[in-house]
Every structure is written in C-alpha cells, then in structure tokens.
Amino acid sequence: MQPCQRLNAREVEIATMVWKGHTNRDIAREIGTTEQVVKNYLRTTFDKLGVWSRLELAMYIAHHGGDRWSVGSS
C-alpha cells in the first residue's frame, strides 16, 4: 500500500496543500470549511502517516512523490 492510500481524498488534498506551503486559514478558505476542521484532518493525517508536525508532513510528501502524490498513485 502506497503512503497516500492510507488517507482519504480530503486528507490527501489538505496534506498536499500543506506541502505547497498553504496555512490552515488558506486551506480552510479554499475548501470551504473552518480552520478547526483542517486541524482535525491534519491530526488524523499525522497519526496515519506517523509524523508529528507540518514540516514532517511536508518532508514526507516530498520524499514520497511530491506533485505526483495523490490517491491511488503508485
């Protein structure tokens, strides 16, 4: 199983936006939700991928394909 396959589509979307440097506020505005909802998604994503911070998440994504990182990628 590829790392991004552990996540649902929304988690992948948010994680990718973090990797691209967006703030929680930017992400919330972009996807039409609140910052708290974004934080909840990130906490779940951190748990699923075994990372502890936004920086670790960004590094994890960069190491696992960066721009090609999406649901179902191989």
C-alpha positions, -999 to +999 in steps of 0.1 A: +000+000+000+013+034-010+015+060+018-012+082+003-035+052+001-038+053+039-056+086+036-090+096+023-092+120-006-098+151+016-067+142+038-046+139+007-059+172-006-051+190+027-017+173+031-007+183-004-018+219+003+004+219+035+033+206+014+028+235-010+030+260+019-006+269+025-016+279+060-046+263+078-065+295+072-057+294+034-067+257+032-100+263+051-109+291+028-100+271-003-120+240+006-149+259+023-146+249+059-132+261+092-096+261+104-106+237+132-118+212+106-085+215+088-066+209+121-087+178+127-079+164+093-042+172+099-042+154+133-057+123+116-032+125+088-003+128+112-015+097+130-020+077+099+015+086+085+034+086+117+045+123+116+044+149+143+043+183+125+035+202+093+072+202+085+075+164+089+044+160+068+058+182+040+091+163+041+072+130+040+052+141+009+083+154-008+101+120-002+071+101-015+065+118-048+056+154-042+034+167-070+026+131-081+012+124-046-024+116-049-049+090-040-042+058-059-007+069-071+019+041-074 
